[in-house]
Amino acid sequence: MEGLIQATDNPHRFLDIVCSAADRTAAEAALEDQFGLSRDQARVAMNMQFGMMPEETRQSIRTEADDLRG
């Protein structure tokens, strides 16, 4: 969830990093470095669809993450 939150809260930065990477592995490594994500979080963020960008969906992700944290 944290990877999704980071990506949806900073979509332009996220896309800049992904689009400027040489390949998927480099993009994941850059996301780990720039956003402080784990490898798994970076992979989940890379698999995210653009349909997750609207505010309503972002809020739903934040709520779910809060619920999981307890």
PDB file of N, CA, C, O and CB in Angstrom:
ATOM      1  N   MET A   1       0.829  -1.197   0.000  1.00  0.00           N
ATOM      2  CA  MET A   1       0.000   0.000   0.000  1.00  0.00           C
ATOM      3  C   MET A   1       0.871   1.257   0.000  1.00  0.00           C
ATOM      4  O   MET A   1       0.534   2.247  -0.650  1.00  0.00           O
ATOM      5  CB  MET A   1      -0.942   0.000   1.215  1.00  0.00           C
ATOM      6  N   GLU A   2       1.981   1.220   0.721  1.00  0.00           N
ATOM      7  CA  GLU A   2       2.815   2.425   0.798  1.00  0.00           C
ATOM      8  C   GLU A   2       3.351   2.828  -0.578  1.00  0.00           C
ATOM      9  O   GLU A   2       3.435   4.015  -0.893  1.00  0.00           O
ATOM     10  CB  GLU A   2       3.983   2.199   1.766  1.00  0.00           C
ATOM     11  N   GLY A   3       3.709   1.842  -1.385  1.00  0.00           N
ATOM     12  CA  GLY A   3       4.178   2.151  -2.735  1.00  0.00           C
ATOM     13  C   GLY A   3       3.107   2.812  -3.570  1.00  0.00           C
ATOM     14  O   GLY A   3       3.382   3.755  -4.312  1.00  0.00           O
ATOM     15  N   LEU A   4       1.889   2.322  -3.451  1.00  0.00           N
ATOM     16  CA  LEU A   4       0.780   2.922  -4.187  1.00  0.00           C
ATOM     17  C   LEU A   4       0.507   4.339  -3.716  1.00  0.00           C
ATOM     18  O   LEU A   4       0.238   5.227  -4.525  1.00  0.00           O
ATOM     19  CB  LEU A   4      -0.474   2.077  -4.039  1.00  0.00           C
ATOM     20  N   ILE A   5       0.575   4.549  -2.411  1.00  0.00           N
ATOM     21  CA  ILE A   5       0.344   5.894  -1.875  1.00  0.00           C
ATOM     22  C   ILE A   5       1.402   6.857  -2.405  1.00  0.00           C
ATOM     23  O   ILE A   5       1.076   7.956  -2.851  1.00  0.00           O
ATOM     24  CB  ILE A   5       0.356   5.879  -0.326  1.00  0.00           C
ATOM     25  N   GLN A   6       2.658   6.449  -2.356  1.00  0.00           N
ATOM     26  CA  GLN A   6       3.729   7.309  -2.850  1.00  0.00           C
ATOM     27  C   GLN A   6       3.537   7.652  -4.330  1.00  0.00           C
ATOM     28  O   GLN A   6       3.686   8.806  -4.732  1.00  0.00           O
ATOM     29  CB  GLN A   6       5.085   6.633  -2.642  1.00  0.00           C
ATOM     30  N   ALA A   7       3.210   6.651  -5.121  1.00  0.00           N
ATOM     31  CA  ALA A   7       3.042   6.872  -6.559  1.00  0.00           C
ATOM     32  C   ALA A   7       1.846   7.753  -6.867  1.00  0.00           C
ATOM     33  O   ALA A   7       1.925   8.622  -7.735  1.00  0.00           O
ATOM     34  CB  ALA A   7       2.894   5.550  -7.277  1.00  0.00           C
ATOM     35  N   THR A   8       0.738   7.541  -6.168  1.00  0.00           N
ATOM     36  CA  THR A   8      -0.448   8.340  -6.477  1.00  0.00           C
ATOM     37  C   THR A   8      -0.392   9.731  -5.874  1.00  0.00           C
ATOM     38  O   THR A   8      -1.058  10.639  -6.369  1.00  0.00           O
ATOM     39  CB  THR A   8      -1.684   7.634  -5.990  1.00  0.00           C
ATOM     40  N   ASP A   9       0.389   9.923  -4.814  1.00  0.00           N
ATOM     41  CA  ASP A   9       0.541  11.257  -4.241  1.00  0.00           C
ATOM     42  C   ASP A   9       1.515  12.118  -5.035  1.00  0.00           C
ATOM     43  O   ASP A   9       1.472  13.345  -4.951  1.00  0.00           O
ATOM     44  CB  ASP A   9       1.005  11.155  -2.803  1.00  0.00           C
ATOM     45  N   ASN A  10       2.387  11.485  -5.802  1.00  0.00           N
ATOM     46  CA  ASN A  10       3.410  12.193  -6.586  1.00  0.00           C
ATOM     47  C   ASN A  10       3.432  11.669  -8.020  1.00  0.00           C
ATOM     48  O   ASN A  10       4.477  11.214  -8.485  1.00  0.00           O
ATOM     49  CB  ASN A  10       4.812  12.034  -5.936  1.00  0.00           C
ATOM     50  N   PRO A  11       2.307  11.720  -8.732  1.00  0.00           N
ATOM     51  CA  PRO A  11       2.241  11.045 -10.036  1.00  0.00           C
ATOM     52  C   PRO A  11       3.208  11.582 -11.078  1.00  0.00           C
ATOM     53  O   PRO A  11       3.751  10.809 -11.866  1.00  0.00           O
ATOM     54  CB  PRO A  11       0.862  11.147 -10.573  1.00  0.00           C
ATOM     55  N   HIS A  12       3.431  12.874 -11.099  1.00  0.00           N
ATOM     56  CA  HIS A  12       4.329  13.435 -12.118  1.00  0.00           C
ATOM     57  C   HIS A  12       5.775  13.000 -11.864  1.00  0.00           C
ATOM     58  O   HIS A  12       6.493  12.635 -12.795  1.00  0.00           O
ATOM     59  CB  HIS A  12       4.232  14.981 -12.132  1.00  0.00           C
ATOM     60  N   ARG A  13       6.186  13.041 -10.618  1.00  0.00           N
ATOM     61  CA  ARG A  13       7.534  12.592 -10.264  1.00  0.00           C
ATOM     62  C   ARG A  13       7.680  11.100 -10.563  1.00  0.00           C
ATOM     63  O   ARG A  13       8.686  10.669 -11.126  1.00  0.00           O
ATOM     64  CB  ARG A  13       7.833  12.879  -8.767  1.00  0.00           C
ATOM     65  N   PHE A  14       6.675  10.323 -10.185  1.00  0.00           N
ATOM     66  CA  PHE A  14       6.680   8.888 -10.440  1.00  0.00           C
ATOM     67  C   PHE A  14       6.849   8.612 -11.933  1.00  0.00           C
ATOM     68  O   PHE A  14       7.703   7.818 -12.329  1.00  0.00           O
ATOM     69  CB  PHE A  14       5.382   8.242  -9.918  1.00  0.00           C
ATOM     70  N   LEU A  15       6.042   9.263 -12.751  1.00  0.00           N
ATOM     71  CA  LEU A  15       6.105   9.034 -14.196  1.00  0.00           C
ATOM     72  C   LEU A  15       7.425   9.508 -14.792  1.00  0.00           C
ATOM     73  O   LEU A  15       7.969   8.857 -15.684  1.00  0.00           O
ATOM     74  CB  LEU A  15       4.949   9.737 -14.889  1.00  0.00           C
ATOM     75  N   ASP A  16       7.943  10.624 -14.313  1.00  0.00           N
ATOM     76  CA  ASP A  16       9.243  11.096 -14.793  1.00  0.00           C
ATOM     77  C   ASP A  16      10.328  10.050 -14.543  1.00  0.00           C
ATOM     78  O   ASP A  16      11.157   9.777 -15.411  1.00  0.00           O
ATOM     79  CB  ASP A  16       9.618  12.423 -14.110  1.00  0.00           C
ATOM     80  N   ILE A  17      10.308   9.475 -13.349  1.00  0.00           N
ATOM     81  CA  ILE A  17      11.306   8.457 -12.998  1.00  0.00           C
ATOM     82  C   ILE A  17      11.156   7.236 -13.901  1.00  0.00           C
ATOM     83  O   ILE A  17      12.141   6.735 -14.443  1.00  0.00           O
ATOM     84  CB  ILE A  17      11.170   8.045 -11.512  1.00  0.00           C
ATOM     85  N   VAL A  18       9.935   6.763 -14.060  1.00  0.00           N
ATOM     86  CA  VAL A  18       9.694   5.569 -14.867  1.00  0.00           C
ATOM     87  C   VAL A  18      10.040   5.817 -16.336  1.00  0.00           C
ATOM     88  O   VAL A  18      10.688   4.987 -16.974  1.00  0.00           O
ATOM     89  CB  VAL A  18       8.231   5.125 -14.738  1.00  0.00           C
ATOM     90  N   CYS A  19       9.611   6.953 -16.863  1.00  0.00           N
ATOM     91  CA  CYS A  19       9.845   7.235 -18.288  1.00  0.00           C
ATOM     92  C   CYS A  19      11.315   7.487 -18.612  1.00  0.00           C
ATOM     93  O   CYS A  19      11.746   7.247 -19.740  1.00  0.00           O
ATOM     94  CB  CYS A  19       9.027   8.436 -18.715  1.00  0.00           C
ATOM     95  N   SER A  20      12.077   7.960 -17.654  1.00  0.00           N
ATOM     96  CA  SER A  20      13.486   8.251 -17.923  1.00  0.00           C
ATOM     97  C   SER A  20      14.392   7.040 -17.677  1.00  0.00           C
ATOM     98  O   SER A  20      15.579   7.086 -17.999  1.00  0.00           O
ATOM     99  CB  SER A  20      13.944   9.414 -17.061  1.00  0.00           C
ATOM    100  N   ALA A  21      13.852   5.968 -17.115  1.00  0.00           N
ATOM    101  CA  ALA A  21      14.653   4.776 -16.840  1.00  0.00           C
ATOM    102  C   ALA A  21      14.913   3.986 -18.120  1.00  0.00           C
ATOM    103  O   ALA A  21      14.092   3.963 -19.037  1.00  0.00           O
ATOM    104  CB  ALA A  21      13.950   3.886 -15.803  1.00  0.00           C
ATOM    105  N   ALA A  22      16.059   3.352 -18.153  1.00  0.00           N
ATOM    106  CA  ALA A  22      16.442   2.560 -19.330  1.00  0.00           C
ATOM    107  C   ALA A  22      15.568   1.328 -19.510  1.00  0.00           C
ATOM    108  O   ALA A  22      15.279   0.927 -20.637  1.00  0.00           O
ATOM    109  CB  ALA A  22      17.893   2.136 -19.222  1.00  0.00           C
ATOM    110  N   ASP A  23      15.148   0.730 -18.403  1.00  0.00           N
ATOM    111  CA  ASP A  23      14.311  -0.460 -18.467  1.00  0.00           C
ATOM    112  C   ASP A  23      13.546  -0.590 -17.150  1.00  0.00           C
ATOM    113  O   ASP A  23      13.679   0.241 -16.251  1.00  0.00           O
ATOM    114  CB  ASP A  23      15.168  -1.738 -18.749  1.00  0.00           C
ATOM    115  N   ARG A  24      12.747  -1.646 -17.060  1.00  0.00           N
ATOM    116  CA  ARG A  24      11.904  -1.840 -15.880  1.00  0.00           C
ATOM    117  C   ARG A  24      12.733  -2.006 -14.593  1.00  0.00           C
ATOM    118  O   ARG A  24      12.385  -1.458 -13.547  1.00  0.00           O
ATOM    119  CB  ARG A  24      11.008  -3.064 -16.080  1.00  0.00           C
ATOM    120  N   THR A  25      13.808  -2.750 -14.686  1.00  0.00           N
ATOM    121  CA  THR A  25      14.661  -2.961 -13.513  1.00  0.00           C
ATOM    122  C   THR A  25      15.235  -1.636 -13.022  1.00  0.00           C
ATOM    123  O   THR A  25      15.261  -1.372 -11.820  1.00  0.00           O
ATOM    124  CB  THR A  25      15.799  -3.945 -13.842  1.00  0.00           C
ATOM    125  N   ALA A  26      15.691  -0.815 -13.947  1.00  0.00           N
ATOM    126  CA  ALA A  26      16.237   0.495 -13.573  1.00  0.00           C
ATOM    127  C   ALA A  26      15.148   1.389 -12.991  1.00  0.00           C
ATOM    128  O   ALA A  26      15.397   2.151 -12.056  1.00  0.00           O
ATOM    129  CB  ALA A  26      16.887   1.178 -14.793  1.00  0.00           C
ATOM    130  N   ALA A  27      13.939   1.295 -13.545  1.00  0.00           N
ATOM    131  CA  ALA A  27      12.825   2.095 -13.026  1.00  0.00           C
ATOM    132  C   ALA A  27      12.489   1.684 -11.599  1.00  0.00           C
ATOM    133  O   ALA A  27      12.277   2.539 -10.739  1.00  0.00           O
ATOM    134  CB  ALA A  27      11.584   1.947 -13.927  1.00  0.00           C
ATOM    135  N   GLU A  28      12.441   0.393 -11.346  1.00  0.00           N
ATOM    136  CA  GLU A  28      12.154  -0.087  -9.995  1.00  0.00           C
ATOM    137  C   GLU A  28      13.236   0.365  -9.022  1.00  0.00           C
ATOM    138  O   GLU A  28      12.931   0.800  -7.912  1.00  0.00           O
ATOM    139  CB  GLU A  28      12.034  -1.619  -9.981  1.00  0.00           C
ATOM    140  N   ALA A  29      14.492   0.264  -9.432  1.00  0.00           N
ATOM    141  CA  ALA A  29      15.596   0.687  -8.565  1.00  0.00           C
ATOM    142  C   ALA A  29      15.517   2.187  -8.282  1.00  0.00           C
ATOM    143  O   ALA A  29      15.769   2.622  -7.158  1.00  0.00           O
ATOM    144  CB  ALA A  29      16.955   0.337  -9.210  1.00  0.00           C
ATOM    145  N   ALA A  30      15.172   2.971  -9.290  1.00  0.00           N
ATOM    146  CA  ALA A  30      15.054   4.418  -9.102  1.00  0.00           C
ATOM    147  C   ALA A  30      13.891   4.754  -8.165  1.00  0.00           C
ATOM    148  O   ALA A  30      14.003   5.658  -7.337  1.00  0.00           O
ATOM    149  CB  ALA A  30      14.861   5.122 -10.460  1.00  0.00           C
ATOM    150  N   LEU A  31      12.787   4.036  -8.291  1.00  0.00           N
ATOM    151  CA  LEU A  31      11.653   4.260  -7.387  1.00  0.00           C
ATOM    152  C   LEU A  31      12.029   3.908  -5.954  1.00  0.00           C
ATOM    153  O   LEU A  31      11.652   4.610  -5.017  1.00  0.00           O
ATOM    154  CB  LEU A  31      10.434   3.433  -7.832  1.00  0.00           C
ATOM    155  N   GLU A  32      12.770   2.824  -5.790  1.00  0.00           N
ATOM    156  CA  GLU A  32      13.234   2.443  -4.451  1.00  0.00           C
ATOM    157  C   GLU A  32      14.064   3.580  -3.857  1.00  0.00           C
ATOM    158  O   GLU A  32      13.883   3.960  -2.700  1.00  0.00           O
ATOM    159  CB  GLU A  32      14.068   1.125  -4.504  1.00  0.00           C
ATOM    160  N   ASP A  33      14.965   4.107  -4.659  1.00  0.00           N
ATOM    161  CA  ASP A  33      15.870   5.155  -4.196  1.00  0.00           C
ATOM    162  C   ASP A  33      15.146   6.486  -3.947  1.00  0.00           C
ATOM    163  O   ASP A  33      15.311   7.099  -2.892  1.00  0.00           O
ATOM    164  CB  ASP A  33      16.983   5.359  -5.212  1.00  0.00           C
ATOM    165  N   GLN A  34      14.357   6.916  -4.909  1.00  0.00           N
ATOM    166  CA  GLN A  34      13.722   8.234  -4.834  1.00  0.00           C
ATOM    167  C   GLN A  34      12.571   8.313  -3.837  1.00  0.00           C
ATOM    168  O   GLN A  34      12.357   9.354  -3.215  1.00  0.00           O
ATOM    169  CB  GLN A  34      13.222   8.621  -6.186  1.00  0.00           C
ATOM    170  N   PHE A  35      11.834   7.221  -3.685  1.00  0.00           N
ATOM    171  CA  PHE A  35      10.675   7.216  -2.798  1.00  0.00           C
ATOM    172  C   PHE A  35      10.905   6.432  -1.510  1.00  0.00           C
ATOM    173  O   PHE A  35      10.031   6.397  -0.645  1.00  0.00           O
ATOM    174  CB  PHE A  35       9.491   6.649  -3.520  1.00  0.00           C
ATOM    175  N   GLY A  36      12.072   5.803  -1.374  1.00  0.00           N
ATOM    176  CA  GLY A  36      12.347   5.009  -0.187  1.00  0.00           C
ATOM    177  C   GLY A  36      11.490   3.759  -0.098  1.00  0.00           C
ATOM    178  O   GLY A  36      11.111   3.329   0.991  1.00  0.00           O
ATOM    179  N   LEU A  37      11.187   3.176  -1.258  1.00  0.00           N
ATOM    180  CA  LEU A  37      10.341   1.986  -1.299  1.00  0.00           C
ATOM    181  C   LEU A  37      11.174   0.723  -1.204  1.00  0.00           C
ATOM    182  O   LEU A  37      12.360   0.717  -1.532  1.00  0.00           O
ATOM    183  CB  LEU A  37       9.506   1.967  -2.573  1.00  0.00           C
ATOM    184  N   SER A  38      10.542  -0.340  -0.753  1.00  0.00           N
ATOM    185  CA  SER A  38      11.179  -1.651  -0.815  1.00  0.00           C
ATOM    186  C   SER A  38      11.063  -2.158  -2.258  1.00  0.00           C
ATOM    187  O   SER A  38      10.348  -1.575  -3.073  1.00  0.00           O
ATOM    188  CB  SER A  38      10.519  -2.661   0.206  1.00  0.00           C
ATOM    189  N   ARG A  39      11.754  -3.219  -2.551  1.00  0.00           N
ATOM    190  CA  ARG A  39      11.683  -3.799  -3.896  1.00  0.00           C
ATOM    191  C   ARG A  39      10.239  -4.199  -4.232  1.00  0.00           C
ATOM    192  O   ARG A  39       9.754  -3.928  -5.331  1.00  0.00           O
ATOM    193  CB  ARG A  39      12.623  -5.029  -4.007  1.00  0.00           C
ATOM    194  N   ASP A  40       9.560  -4.846  -3.276  1.00  0.00           N
ATOM    195  CA  ASP A  40       8.174  -5.257  -3.509  1.00  0.00           C
ATOM    196  C   ASP A  40       7.257  -4.052  -3.716  1.00  0.00           C
ATOM    197  O   ASP A  40       6.380  -4.080  -4.580  1.00  0.00           O
ATOM    198  CB  ASP A  40       7.668  -6.100  -2.337  1.00  0.00           C
ATOM    199  N   GLN A  41       7.456  -2.995  -2.928  1.00  0.00           N
ATOM    200  CA  GLN A  41       6.634  -1.795  -3.081  1.00  0.00           C
ATOM    201  C   GLN A  41       6.852  -1.154  -4.447  1.00  0.00           C
ATOM    202  O   GLN A  41       5.899  -0.700  -5.080  1.00  0.00           O
ATOM    203  CB  GLN A  41       6.947  -0.785  -1.970  1.00  0.00           C
ATOM    204  N   ALA A  42       8.097  -1.117  -4.902  1.00  0.00           N
ATOM    205  CA  ALA A  42       8.399  -0.547  -6.216  1.00  0.00           C
ATOM    206  C   ALA A  42       7.735  -1.366  -7.319  1.00  0.00           C
ATOM    207  O   ALA A  42       7.211  -0.806  -8.281  1.00  0.00           O
ATOM    208  CB  ALA A  42       9.924  -0.483  -6.442  1.00  0.00           C
ATOM    209  N   ARG A  43       7.758  -2.678  -7.180  1.00  0.00           N
ATOM    210  CA  ARG A  43       7.116  -3.543  -8.185  1.00  0.00           C
ATOM    211  C   ARG A  43       5.606  -3.327  -8.231  1.00  0.00           C
ATOM    212  O   ARG A  43       5.015  -3.268  -9.309  1.00  0.00           O
ATOM    213  CB  ARG A  43       7.417  -5.019  -7.889  1.00  0.00           C
ATOM    214  N   VAL A  44       4.988  -3.210  -7.065  1.00  0.00           N
ATOM    215  CA  VAL A  44       3.544  -2.950  -7.022  1.00  0.00           C
ATOM    216  C   VAL A  44       3.240  -1.602  -7.673  1.00  0.00           C
ATOM    217  O   VAL A  44       2.297  -1.489  -8.456  1.00  0.00           O
ATOM    218  CB  VAL A  44       3.020  -2.976  -5.558  1.00  0.00           C
ATOM    219  N   ALA A  45       4.026  -0.594  -7.357  1.00  0.00           N
ATOM    220  CA  ALA A  45       3.817   0.730  -7.943  1.00  0.00           C
ATOM    221  C   ALA A  45       3.978   0.683  -9.464  1.00  0.00           C
ATOM    222  O   ALA A  45       3.229   1.339 -10.187  1.00  0.00           O
ATOM    223  CB  ALA A  45       4.802   1.747  -7.335  1.00  0.00           C
ATOM    224  N   MET A  46       4.950  -0.089  -9.947  1.00  0.00           N
ATOM    225  CA  MET A  46       5.157  -0.212 -11.397  1.00  0.00           C
ATOM    226  C   MET A  46       3.981  -0.907 -12.077  1.00  0.00           C
ATOM    227  O   MET A  46       3.720  -0.661 -13.255  1.00  0.00           O
ATOM    228  CB  MET A  46       6.448  -0.980 -11.685  1.00  0.00           C
ATOM    229  N   ASN A  47       3.282  -1.754 -11.368  1.00  0.00           N
ATOM    230  CA  ASN A  47       2.147  -2.471 -11.946  1.00  0.00           C
ATOM    231  C   ASN A  47       0.842  -1.693 -11.846  1.00  0.00           C
ATOM    232  O   ASN A  47      -0.193  -2.143 -12.336  1.00  0.00           O
ATOM    233  CB  ASN A  47       1.988  -3.804 -11.269  1.00  0.00           C
ATOM    234  N   MET A  48       0.891  -0.536 -11.218  1.00  0.00           N
ATOM    235  CA  MET A  48      -0.302   0.275 -11.015  1.00  0.00           C
ATOM    236  C   MET A  48      -0.828   0.797 -12.351  1.00  0.00           C
ATOM    237  O   MET A  48      -0.056   1.103 -13.260  1.00  0.00           O
ATOM    238  CB  MET A  48      -0.001   1.446 -10.064  1.00  0.00           C
ATOM    239  N   GLN A  49      -2.129   0.891 -12.453  1.00  0.00           N
ATOM    240  CA  GLN A  49      -2.768   1.419 -13.655  1.00  0.00           C
ATOM    241  C   GLN A  49      -3.110   2.891 -13.450  1.00  0.00           C
ATOM    242  O   GLN A  49      -3.331   3.332 -12.322  1.00  0.00           O
ATOM    243  CB  GLN A  49      -4.041   0.607 -14.006  1.00  0.00           C
ATOM    244  N   PHE A  50      -3.152   3.640 -14.532  1.00  0.00           N
ATOM    245  CA  PHE A  50      -3.452   5.066 -14.440  1.00  0.00           C
ATOM    246  C   PHE A  50      -4.850   5.342 -13.913  1.00  0.00           C
ATOM    247  O   PHE A  50      -5.135   6.462 -13.490  1.00  0.00           O
ATOM    248  CB  PHE A  50      -3.291   5.710 -15.786  1.00  0.00           C
ATOM    249  N   GLY A  51      -5.712   4.362 -13.929  1.00  0.00           N
ATOM    250  CA  GLY A  51      -7.047   4.527 -13.374  1.00  0.00           C
ATOM    251  C   GLY A  51      -7.032   4.743 -11.870  1.00  0.00           C
ATOM    252  O   GLY A  51      -8.050   5.101 -11.277  1.00  0.00           O
ATOM    253  N   MET A  52      -5.868   4.524 -11.251  1.00  0.00           N
ATOM    254  CA  MET A  52      -5.761   4.711  -9.806  1.00  0.00           C
ATOM    255  C   MET A  52      -5.388   6.148  -9.444  1.00  0.00           C
ATOM    256  O   MET A  52      -5.206   6.447  -8.264  1.00  0.00           O
ATOM    257  CB  MET A  52      -4.732   3.748  -9.230  1.00  0.00           C
ATOM    258  N   MET A  53      -5.271   7.027 -10.407  1.00  0.00           N
ATOM    259  CA  MET A  53      -4.825   8.388 -10.147  1.00  0.00           C
ATOM    260  C   MET A  53      -5.912   9.359  -9.663  1.00  0.00           C
ATOM    261  O   MET A  53      -5.574  10.318  -8.969  1.00  0.00           O
ATOM    262  CB  MET A  53      -4.220   8.926 -11.374  1.00  0.00           C
ATOM    263  N   PRO A  54      -7.193   9.164  -9.990  1.00  0.00           N
ATOM    264  CA  PRO A  54      -8.190  10.129  -9.519  1.00  0.00           C
ATOM    265  C   PRO A  54      -8.211  10.221  -7.992  1.00  0.00           C
ATOM    266  O   PRO A  54      -7.918   9.244  -7.303  1.00  0.00           O
ATOM    267  CB  PRO A  54      -9.580   9.747 -10.036  1.00  0.00           C
ATOM    268  N   GLU A  55      -8.556  11.383  -7.477  1.00  0.00           N
ATOM    269  CA  GLU A  55      -8.528  11.624  -6.028  1.00  0.00           C
ATOM    270  C   GLU A  55      -9.359  10.613  -5.253  1.00  0.00           C
ATOM    271  O   GLU A  55      -8.938  10.156  -4.190  1.00  0.00           O
ATOM    272  CB  GLU A  55      -9.026  13.022  -5.725  1.00  0.00           C
ATOM    273  N   GLU A  56     -10.518  10.259  -5.761  1.00  0.00           N
ATOM    274  CA  GLU A  56     -11.373   9.301  -5.058  1.00  0.00           C
ATOM    275  C   GLU A  56     -10.644   7.971  -4.845  1.00  0.00           C
ATOM    276  O   GLU A  56     -10.718   7.388  -3.763  1.00  0.00           O
ATOM    277  CB  GLU A  56     -12.677   9.071  -5.844  1.00  0.00           C
ATOM    278  N   THR A  57      -9.954   7.503  -5.859  1.00  0.00           N
ATOM    279  CA  THR A  57      -9.221   6.244  -5.757  1.00  0.00           C
ATOM    280  C   THR A  57      -8.028   6.392  -4.825  1.00  0.00           C
ATOM    281  O   THR A  57      -7.744   5.490  -4.036  1.00  0.00           O
ATOM    282  CB  THR A  57      -8.757   5.776  -7.141  1.00  0.00           C
ATOM    283  N   ARG A  58      -7.327   7.518  -4.907  1.00  0.00           N
ATOM    284  CA  ARG A  58      -6.187   7.752  -4.018  1.00  0.00           C
ATOM    285  C   ARG A  58      -6.636   7.759  -2.560  1.00  0.00           C
ATOM    286  O   ARG A  58      -5.956   7.207  -1.695  1.00  0.00           O
ATOM    287  CB  ARG A  58      -5.491   9.084  -4.367  1.00  0.00           C
ATOM    288  N   GLN A  59      -7.777   8.381  -2.289  1.00  0.00           N
ATOM    289  CA  GLN A  59      -8.285   8.413  -0.919  1.00  0.00           C
ATOM    290  C   GLN A  59      -8.645   7.005  -0.449  1.00  0.00           C
ATOM    291  O   GLN A  59      -8.404   6.653   0.706  1.00  0.00           O
ATOM    292  CB  GLN A  59      -9.513   9.341  -0.820  1.00  0.00           C
ATOM    293  N   SER A  60      -9.211   6.213  -1.327  1.00  0.00           N
ATOM    294  CA  SER A  60      -9.546   4.832  -0.994  1.00  0.00           C
ATOM    295  C   SER A  60      -8.284   4.044  -0.634  1.00  0.00           C
ATOM    296  O   SER A  60      -8.300   3.245   0.303  1.00  0.00           O
ATOM    297  CB  SER A  60     -10.281   4.159  -2.168  1.00  0.00           C
ATOM    298  N   ILE A  61      -7.206   4.261  -1.361  1.00  0.00           N
ATOM    299  CA  ILE A  61      -5.936   3.589  -1.079  1.00  0.00           C
ATOM    300  C   ILE A  61      -5.414   4.009   0.289  1.00  0.00           C
ATOM    301  O   ILE A  61      -4.963   3.174   1.072  1.00  0.00           O
ATOM    302  CB  ILE A  61      -4.892   3.908  -2.174  1.00  0.00           C
ATOM    303  N   ARG A  62      -5.478   5.307   0.572  1.00  0.00           N
ATOM    304  CA  ARG A  62      -5.017   5.800   1.880  1.00  0.00           C
ATOM    305  C   ARG A  62      -5.840   5.201   3.014  1.00  0.00           C
ATOM    306  O   ARG A  62      -5.295   4.811   4.046  1.00  0.00           O
ATOM    307  CB  ARG A  62      -5.092   7.336   1.934  1.00  0.00           C
ATOM    308  N   THR A  63      -7.156   5.129   2.818  1.00  0.00           N
ATOM    309  CA  THR A  63      -8.051   4.574   3.850  1.00  0.00           C
ATOM    310  C   THR A  63      -7.727   3.105   4.078  1.00  0.00           C
ATOM    311  O   THR A  63      -7.648   2.661   5.223  1.00  0.00           O
ATOM    312  CB  THR A  63      -9.543   4.739   3.442  1.00  0.00           C
ATOM    313  N   GLU A  64      -7.540   2.349   3.009  1.00  0.00           N
ATOM    314  CA  GLU A  64      -7.213   0.932   3.145  1.00  0.00           C
ATOM    315  C   GLU A  64      -5.881   0.744   3.866  1.00  0.00           C
ATOM    316  O   GLU A  64      -5.747  -0.143   4.709  1.00  0.00           O
ATOM    317  CB  GLU A  64      -7.167   0.261   1.767  1.00  0.00           C
ATOM    318  N   ALA A  65      -4.899   1.576   3.536  1.00  0.00           N
ATOM    319  CA  ALA A  65      -3.602   1.496   4.194  1.00  0.00           C
ATOM    320  C   ALA A  65      -3.737   1.797   5.690  1.00  0.00           C
ATOM    321  O   ALA A  65      -3.138   1.113   6.520  1.00  0.00           O
ATOM    322  CB  ALA A  65      -2.606   2.471   3.538  1.00  0.00           C
ATOM    323  N   ASP A  66      -4.514   2.809   6.027  1.00  0.00           N
ATOM    324  CA  ASP A  66      -4.748   3.144   7.440  1.00  0.00           C
ATOM    325  C   ASP A  66      -5.408   1.974   8.167  1.00  0.00           C
ATOM    326  O   ASP A  66      -5.042   1.660   9.300  1.00  0.00           O
ATOM    327  CB  ASP A  66      -5.630   4.410   7.562  1.00  0.00           C
ATOM    328  N   ASP A  67      -6.374   1.335   7.525  1.00  0.00           N
ATOM    329  CA  ASP A  67      -7.058   0.177   8.120  1.00  0.00           C
ATOM    330  C   ASP A  67      -6.069  -0.974   8.364  1.00  0.00           C
ATOM    331  O   ASP A  67      -6.132  -1.649   9.392  1.00  0.00           O
ATOM    332  CB  ASP A  67      -8.216  -0.297   7.201  1.00  0.00           C
ATOM    333  N   LEU A  68      -5.171  -1.186   7.418  1.00  0.00           N
ATOM    334  CA  LEU A  68      -4.196  -2.262   7.558  1.00  0.00           C
ATOM    335  C   LEU A  68      -3.188  -1.988   8.675  1.00  0.00           C
ATOM    336  O   LEU A  68      -2.708  -2.906   9.340  1.00  0.00           O
ATOM    337  CB  LEU A  68      -3.464  -2.469   6.245  1.00  0.00           C
ATOM    338  N   ARG A  69      -2.884  -0.721   8.862  1.00  0.00           N
ATOM    339  CA  ARG A  69      -1.943  -0.338   9.922  1.00  0.00           C
ATOM    340  C   ARG A  69      -2.568  -0.527  11.305  1.00  0.00           C
ATOM    341  O   ARG A  69      -1.863  -0.661  12.305  1.00  0.00           O
ATOM    342  CB  ARG A  69      -1.496   1.125   9.740  1.00  0.00           C
ATOM    343  N   GLY A  70      -3.900  -0.535  11.344  1.00  0.00           N
ATOM    344  CA  GLY A  70      -4.605  -0.753  12.608  1.00  0.00           C
ATOM    345  C   GLY A  70      -4.840   0.494  13.297  1.00  0.00           C
ATOM    346  O   GLY A  70      -5.423   0.500  14.381  1.00  0.00           O
TER     347      GLY A  70
END
